[in-house]
Amino acid sequence: MTIKKANSKANLALLIEEKLGYPMVKKASFNKAPSNAEYSPQGKRNIEYSIQANHSALKRALKRQQLQKIQRQINIEAIMAGALSLCPDVVSKGRPDPDWLEHFIALAEDITNQAMQTLWAKILVGETLSPGTFSIKSLQTLKQMTQKEANALQKCAPLCGFVEHEGSYLIMLGYYKKPSFFDLLRKGNKESINLAQSGLSFPNILTLMDIGLMYRKEIESPSLKQGQSFSLSFQSKKLTLTAKSNELVLSYYKLTQTGEELKRLITAPVNSQYKQLLEQAMLEEFTCEWS
């Protein structure tokens, strides 16, 4: 336990020196005074450490700003180098808007995590190939995203199918069959998929809703007649659901515009467990054809 405490304090001291540009040392009075001197007469804990430097607070502040500027420069250079490496040699649809680019640099320059830098590099590539692909709101959402929120998006991506005629992403939840006019006592068949079995838990879904990547309510399709089809694309595979009878309604979660833009950053094949659950749920009332 003592070793762990020593290591954590040493790591914190190193981090402080890296960010401030100066080390912190224990005050001489605390090295000599008895333990009860750590507290003031008012019962407040006194500060044991102070900066070890002969420079004024102004000079120390200027140095910290310089260190911050250097790190930001390193970050944005790494992101742009990554973008150039990822960018295909194809014809682009124009140049990114100058204001968008300034917002991008201002938001991306504080990103030091290598995995996140790759996502920002992909955004720059996407905007270079097709200006208007990523909104400033999406950039702001990504900048503020926590690791927990990023993990939820990562789990969501392999479950998202793309609907070409709508240009949107959704997660199919199941379907229900409307009861016929002559069978009013029948509640109708309903099949639902447990997304948690595919790795996307309900807390994950709530997280995506809370940060504005997914609409809060389930959405229903118009009633499908016998023979009508509904198609979803999962990266390289396409699923076509064809109704076997009338009055079938599909239910699904739909990503918001911001969610769709950030989903494009994650290329993943369809989740194999979700694929199996989807086929099982639809089997009775739909034919499932993958191509």
Number of C-alpha atoms within 10 A of each C-alpha: 6 6 8 9 10 11 12 11 12 12 12 12 15 15 13 14 15 14 15 20 19 18 17 17 13 13 14 10 11 15 10 9 10 9 9 8 13 15 12 10 7 6 8 9 12 11 11 14 13 11 17 12 13 8 11 9 11 9 11 17 14 14 16 18 15 14 16 16 14 11 17 19 14 15 21 23 13 18 26 20 13 19 22 14 12 15 15 11 8 7 9 14 11 12 13 18 12 9 9 17 16 11 13 19 18 12 18 23 20 18 20 16 9 12 10 16 22 20 18 27 24 23 23 26 22 21 21 21 20 16 18 15 15 20 17 16 11 19 21 14 17 20 15 11 13 11 9 11 18 15 14 20 22 17 19 24 26 24 24 26 22 19 16 11 8 7 8 18 27 22 20 22 20 20 22 19 19 17 15 13 8 7 9 10 9 11 12 14 13 15 18 17 18 16 20 13 11 19 17 21 16 12 11 19 22 16 19 22 17 13 15 17 24 24 18 16 10 13 15 15 12 11 15 19 15 15 13 15 16 14 17 22 18 20 14 9 12 17 19 16 21 20 22 18 15 16 17 25 18 21 20 17 19 22 24 19 19 20 23 22 20 22 20 16 17 15 12 17 14 19 17 12 13 21 14 11 19 20 18 13 18 21 14 13 20 21 15 18 12 11 8
